[in-house]
Amino acid sequence: MKLTRKAVLSRAKASELGGVRKLNCWGSHLTDISICRELPNIEVITFSVNNISDLEPVSQCQHLTELYLRKNRIASLTELFHLKKLPRLRILWLSENPCCGSDLHRYRMTVLRNLPSLQKLDNQLVTEEELSHALLEGEEITAPPAKLDMDNCCQNATTESSATDFTVESENEFMNFSLEETNKIRQQLGMKPVPRDKFSSFTPRKVDGNRKNQNNILNAILLLLEELDSEGLEVICQTAGSKLQALQKELHEER
């Protein structure tokens, strides 16, 4: 899905692209963010939980200070080449992307070697000691990622694999929803964290198995629902209505 000019202006509540300072597109199924090239004054971008793989458009956002990209499809750390052009970037959330790999220490060292001005990476403060180690243990990225012909040779295999992994990750995330995870999402959305006593008020009585997982999802939805504007609530209503119709149809066919 392509992020359009209309969507940017609507979400940012701005009249022109040059006036956009903050943009929140969390969980919007985005793949194309080329519109970022037209956001010269953007300071905070939330693109977590999407399908983004190319960060080149972001390289034009010279005023960007915070960038949230958790749970996307960024395959290679060479995409950091585009972020090296952002002199004001101080906060980056890149975890749970394919580029992180299994060696998280190497991943963190490589990010910090190429972006030494970061103050926080993946919601963890960057220390002077880490920056020193990064010079020795991190890999320096000096060239942009090679562009493959994704429309031909390997699009189907990559897309199918990524989609499967993304679905599994999303299910696992919701199945283990906690106060910490809820507050991570709220932080990316620019919301205040939920106090523990308020979170507890949403916790239902103990149940087992699938019912417990459903309650975990419901907890998160209820906590975020009150923060949505009319546009967000409309999206929720439409999505819930479609889902309910599909379930009712399925039940009817089984009978």
C-alpha positions, -999 to +999 in steps of 0.1 A: +000+000+000+013+035-009+013+063+016-005+091-002-004+129+002-041+129+013-034+103+040-004+122+053-023+155+055-052+138+072-032+120+098-009+149+105-039+173+105-020+197+083-029+217+052+003+212+033+032+187+033+057+213+043+038+219+076+039+182+087+060+178+118+048+145+132+033+115+113+019+084+128+011+055+104+014+026+129+000-007+115-012+007+081+000-020+057+024+004+041+050-007+015+056+026-004+067+056+016+080+077-013+059+106-001+085+111+026+107+129+000+081+157+001+083+161+039+113+184+044+102+196+079+091+163+094+106+156+129+089+124+142+078+094+120+060+063+133+060+035+107+061+005+131+041-026+121+040-022+084+056-038+053+083-013+045+116-025+031+132+006+015+143+036+036+157+057+008+127+082+008+134+090+045+169+102+036+153+135+024+139+143+059+167+164+071+149+176+103+140+141+114+148+134+151+128+102+158+121+073+136+100+042+146+103+012+123+097-018+145+082-048+128+087-041+091+104-060+063+138-042+063+160-071+051+195-056+052+214-033+075+228-016+044+195+004+045+212+023+073+232+041+045+201+062+039+198+072+076+234+083+078+223+114+059+200+125+087+221+149+110+194+153+137+183+117+141+185+108+178+160+080+184+156+049+162+135+018+168+144-009+143+140-041+162+120-071+149+130-065+113+148-093+093+179-071+092+184-076+130+193-112+125+201-136+154+232-118+166+216-088+183+249-076+197+265-074+162+233-057+150+234-031+177+271-024+172+266-020+134+238+004+139+257+025+164+289+026+143+269+040+114+247+063+134+269+074+163+246+104+171+218+082+183+208+087+219+183+058+220+182+026+199+152+002+202+140+019+234+174+015+251+197+044+259+230+045+240+261+047+262+295+061+255+310+026+261+287+011+235+298+038+210+335+029+217+329-008+212+309-001+180+340+014+164+357-020+168+328-045+165+304-028+142+304-031+104+308+002+085+283+007+057+297+028+029+273+021+000+235+019-005+218-015-007+218-031-042+184-028-058+170-061-070+143-065-097+117-074-072+090-075-098+105-105-115+130-128-100+121-133-064+091-112-055+067-141-049+090-161-027+101-131-006+066-117-002+051-151+007+078-158+033+077-123+047+039-123+050+040-156+068+067-144+092+048-112+098+016-130+106+034-153+131+051-123+147+018-104+150+000-134+165+028-140+191+028-103+199-009-102+208-008-136+225+017-122+250+004-087+254+015-071+287+016-037+303+051-032+289+041-041+253+010-019+255+031+010+267+057+004+239+029+009+214+015+039+232+050+055+232+053+051+194+018+066+191+029+096+211+006+087+241+013+087+278+021+053+294-007+034+311-003+033+349-001-003+364-033+003+384-053+014+354-040-016+333-051-040+361-086-027+359-089-041+324-076-075+334-103-101+334-107-130+357-084-159+350-092-180+320-072-206+300-061-212+265-075-193+236-099-172+257-070-157+276-054-147+243-086-130+232-087-111+265-051-099+260-060-085+226-091-069+241-071-053+268-049-035+243-078-024+221-097-009+251-067+009+263-060+025+229-096+031+219-101+062+239-071+079+223-085+076+187-099+105+168-130+102+146-110+089+116-094+062+137-127+052+152-143+050+118-116+026+106-121+005+137-159+004+131-155-006+095-130-033+102-149-047+131-181-048+110-165-066+082-149-091+105-182-097+123-200-103+090-174-128+079-176-147+112-214-148+111-213-160+075-188-188+084-210-199+114-241-199+091-223-221+066-212-246+092-248-250+104 
